[in-house]
Amino acid sequence: MMMKHKYTLSGVGSVFNLAGASTRPVKIGDASDDIRALRSDWGIVGNEIRKATVAVKSSPAPKATRKNASRPSR
């Protein structure tokens, strides 16, 4: 029960921390770890963009509805 209150107070206290100072220690690692992680993250992003592009190109164009057909194109 005491731990629950500790975490609650910590969470409420962080709301009022307007300075933005972190109370947790920052882990400073090797730059090669960061490069590897960034390469992996952007590789995933690129793959998702490629999949979405293929899906859009292969999907049929939407048919004009009566409401849309009466509007002039921009």
N, CA, C and O of each residue as an XYZ file, in Angstrom:
296
protein
N       0.832     -1.188      0.000
C       0.000      0.000      0.000
C       0.878      1.255      0.000
O       0.532      2.255     -0.627
N       1.998      1.201      0.693
C       2.887      2.351      0.774
C       3.501      2.664     -0.593
O       3.674      3.834     -0.936
N       3.834      1.627     -1.382
C       4.429      1.831     -2.702
C       3.432      2.503     -3.634
O       3.817      3.331     -4.460
N       2.155      2.155     -3.508
C       1.133      2.750     -4.348
C       1.090      4.260     -4.135
O       0.999      5.030     -5.091
N       1.155      4.670     -2.887
C       1.142      6.100     -2.578
C       2.414      6.779     -3.075
O       2.377      7.919     -3.537
N       3.532      6.075     -2.977
C       4.802      6.634     -3.441
C       4.741      6.946     -4.925
O       5.157      8.022     -5.354
N       4.217      5.995     -5.721
C       4.128      6.196     -7.163
C       3.093      7.257     -7.515
O       3.286      8.029     -8.455
N       2.003      7.298     -6.771
C       0.979      8.318     -7.004
C       1.548      9.699     -6.743
O       1.347     10.609     -7.548
N       2.245      9.874     -5.647
C       2.845     11.171     -5.328
C       3.905     11.548     -6.358
O       4.030     12.715     -6.729
N       4.652     10.575     -6.810
C       5.662     10.840     -7.827
C       5.002     11.296     -9.124
O       5.485     12.227     -9.768
N       3.918     10.659     -9.508
C       3.208     11.036    -10.726
C       2.583     12.405    -10.622
O       2.671     13.197    -11.561
N       1.950     12.701     -9.498
C       1.339     14.014     -9.291
C       2.420     15.087     -9.248
O       2.233     16.181     -9.780
N       3.529     14.783     -8.626
C       4.629     15.745     -8.565
C       5.201     16.048     -9.935
O       5.625     17.175    -10.193
N       5.219     15.057    -10.818
C       5.777     15.281    -12.148
C       4.889     16.205    -12.976
O       5.382     16.868    -13.888
N       3.612     16.262    -12.687
C       2.701     17.159    -13.397
C       3.087     18.610    -13.121
O       3.010     19.463    -14.005
N       3.497     18.873    -11.907
C       3.836     20.249    -11.529
C       5.298     20.598    -11.770
O       5.730     21.693    -11.410
N       6.054     19.714    -12.358
C       7.455     19.968    -12.652
C       7.539     20.788    -13.937
O       7.708     20.228    -15.020
N       7.424     22.087    -13.824
C       7.403     22.962    -14.985
C       8.793     23.185    -15.575
O       8.916     23.604    -16.726
N       9.825     22.914    -14.810
C      11.187     23.110    -15.301
C      11.594     22.005    -16.269
O      12.489     22.200    -17.092
N      10.956     20.870    -16.180
C      11.255     19.776    -17.088
C      12.491     18.984    -16.719
O      12.975     18.197    -17.532
N      13.009     19.165    -15.535
C      14.198     18.432    -15.123
C      13.852     16.972    -14.878
O      12.838     16.657    -14.254
N      14.691     16.103    -15.369
C      14.479     14.679    -15.185
C      15.111     14.229    -13.879
O      16.210     14.655    -13.524
N      14.408     13.370    -13.179
C      14.950     12.835    -11.931
C      15.592     11.476    -12.164
O      16.182     10.902    -11.250
N      15.481     10.962    -13.377
C      16.081      9.664    -13.700
C      17.457      9.873    -14.318
O      17.669     10.835    -15.057
N      18.376      8.990    -14.025
C      19.696      9.123    -14.655
C      19.612      8.820    -16.151
O      18.857      7.945    -16.574
N      20.375      9.531    -16.925
C      20.395      9.343    -18.368
C      21.512      8.380    -18.715
O      22.655      8.575    -18.302
N      21.186      7.330    -19.481
C      22.186      6.357    -19.895
C      22.856      6.875    -21.161
O      22.195      7.108    -22.173
N      24.134      7.048    -21.099
C      24.889      7.476    -22.268
C      25.626      6.255    -22.785
O      26.503      5.702    -22.122
N      25.244      5.852    -23.985
C      25.826      4.645    -24.552
C      26.773      4.975    -25.689
O      27.122      6.129    -25.936
N      27.163      3.939    -26.352
C      28.060      4.040    -27.485
C      27.298      4.606    -28.684
O      26.138      4.254    -28.895
N      27.929      5.472    -29.465
C      27.287      6.076    -30.632
C      26.893      5.022    -31.657
O      25.903      5.197    -32.367
N      27.635      3.952    -31.746
C      27.301      2.911    -32.723
C      25.963      2.248    -32.383
O      25.243      1.812    -33.282
N      25.625      2.171    -31.086
C      24.316      1.639    -30.692
C      23.200      2.542    -31.196
O      22.176      2.061    -31.682
N      23.398      3.849    -31.080
C      22.399      4.806    -31.557
C      22.254      4.726    -33.069
O      21.139      4.756    -33.591
N      23.352      4.627    -33.760
C      23.320      4.536    -35.226
C      22.583      3.276    -35.657
O      21.769      3.311    -36.580
N      22.863      2.187    -35.003
C      22.203      0.918    -35.325
C      20.697      1.013    -35.072
O      19.899      0.543    -35.883
N      20.313      1.617    -33.956
C      18.890      1.750    -33.631
C      18.184      2.667    -34.615
O      17.069      2.373    -35.044
N      18.823      3.780    -34.978
C      18.222      4.700    -35.949
C      18.072      4.042    -37.316
O      17.046      4.201    -37.978
N      19.098      3.303    -37.736
C      19.037      2.609    -39.026
C      17.882      1.609    -39.031
O      17.162      1.493    -40.023
N      17.708      0.900    -37.940
C      16.620     -0.065    -37.835
C      15.267      0.642    -37.871
O      14.362      0.222    -38.592
N      15.130      1.711    -37.095
C      13.856      2.444    -37.044
C      13.481      2.999    -38.407
O      12.339      2.848    -38.842
N      14.426      3.640    -39.088
C      14.132      4.220    -40.395
C      13.939      3.153    -41.455
O      13.223      3.377    -42.431
N      14.564      1.999    -41.283
C      14.307      0.886    -42.186
C      12.866      0.420    -42.080
O      12.228      0.115    -43.087
N      12.358      0.367    -40.862
C      10.964     -0.017    -40.635
C      10.029      1.026    -41.246
O       9.041      0.674    -41.889
N      10.339      2.311    -41.046
C       9.519      3.379    -41.617
C       9.508      3.276    -43.142
O       8.449      3.377    -43.762
N      10.663      3.077    -43.741
C      10.750      2.951    -45.191
C       9.944      1.784    -45.720
O       9.274      1.903    -46.746
N      10.003      0.651    -45.027
C       9.230     -0.516    -45.454
C       7.735     -0.246    -45.382
O       6.985     -0.659    -46.267
N       7.297      0.444    -44.336
C       5.876      0.772    -44.205
C       5.430      1.721    -45.322
O       4.334      1.572    -45.863
N       6.270      2.688    -45.665
C       5.940      3.612    -46.758
C       5.860      2.855    -48.077
O       4.955      3.097    -48.877
N       6.803      1.937    -48.313
C       6.772      1.141    -49.540
C       5.498      0.305    -49.620
O       4.863      0.246    -50.673
N       5.120     -0.342    -48.519
C       3.905     -1.153    -48.516
C       2.673     -0.293    -48.785
O       1.787     -0.696    -49.538
N       2.613      0.890    -48.173
C       1.466      1.769    -48.373
C       1.411      2.267    -49.808
O       0.326      2.374    -50.382
N       2.556      2.572    -50.396
C       2.601      3.044    -51.783
C       2.100      1.964    -52.728
O       1.318      2.254    -53.634
N       2.532      0.734    -52.536
C       2.082     -0.376    -53.379
C       0.573     -0.574    -53.215
O      -0.134     -0.808    -54.195
N       0.080     -0.480    -51.974
C      -1.349     -0.675    -51.726
C      -2.179      0.406    -52.413
O      -3.238      0.113    -52.969
N      -1.709      1.649    -52.381
C      -2.447      2.744    -53.014
C      -2.423      2.586    -54.528
O      -3.440      2.784    -55.192
N      -1.273      2.234    -55.071
C      -1.166      2.072    -56.528
C      -2.013      0.913    -57.033
O      -2.531      0.983    -58.147
N      -2.169     -0.139    -56.260
C      -2.901     -1.314    -56.711
C      -4.397     -1.244    -56.411
O      -5.158     -2.070    -56.914
N      -4.834     -0.278    -55.605
C      -6.262     -0.185    -55.295
C      -6.978      0.586    -56.396
O      -6.418      1.519    -56.971
N      -8.205      0.199    -56.688
C      -8.941      0.896    -57.750
C      -9.300      2.317    -57.320
O      -9.477      2.604    -56.136
N      -9.400      3.190    -58.312
C      -9.776      4.574    -58.017
C     -11.229      4.597    -57.563
O     -12.052      3.842    -58.081
N     -11.553      5.458    -56.598
C     -12.943      5.516    -56.131
C     -13.856      6.050    -57.232
O     -13.492      6.963    -57.973
N     -15.045      5.463    -57.324
C     -16.005      5.905    -58.325
C     -16.629      7.221    -57.870
O     -16.853      7.437    -56.679
N     -16.903      8.083    -58.823
C     -17.534      9.362    -58.513
C     -18.979      9.114    -58.109
O     -19.712      8.393    -58.786
N     -19.369      9.708    -57.022
C     -20.766      9.609    -56.602
C     -21.532     10.784    -57.196
O     -20.937     11.729    -57.715
N     -22.819     10.717    -57.118
C     -23.637     11.797    -57.677
C     -23.287     13.130    -57.001
O     -23.218     14.167    -57.661
N     -23.073     13.093    -55.706
C     -22.730     14.319    -54.960
C     -21.389     14.884    -55.456
O     -21.267     16.089    -55.678
N     -20.397     14.019    -55.626
C     -19.080     14.466    -56.051
C     -19.039     14.833    -57.531
O     -18.240     15.681    -57.927
N     -19.889     14.208    -58.365
C     -19.862     14.445    -59.793
C     -20.340     15.840    -60.146
O     -19.949     16.385    -61.178
N     -21.177     16.426    -59.307
C     -21.703     17.762    -59.623
C     -20.746     18.873    -59.220
O     -20.918     20.022    -59.627
N     -19.757     18.542    -58.439
C     -18.800     19.566    -58.002
C     -17.719     19.763    -59.051
O     -17.242     18.789    -59.634
N     -17.327     20.996    -59.300
C     -16.195     21.220    -60.220
C     -14.905     20.785    -59.559
O     -14.726     20.945    -58.352
N     -14.006     20.232    -60.360
C     -12.710     19.819    -59.816
C     -11.808     21.029    -59.624
O     -11.892     22.017    -60.355
N     -10.952     20.926    -58.634
C     -10.059     22.042    -58.306
C      -8.732     21.859    -58.934
O      -7.850     22.701    -58.768
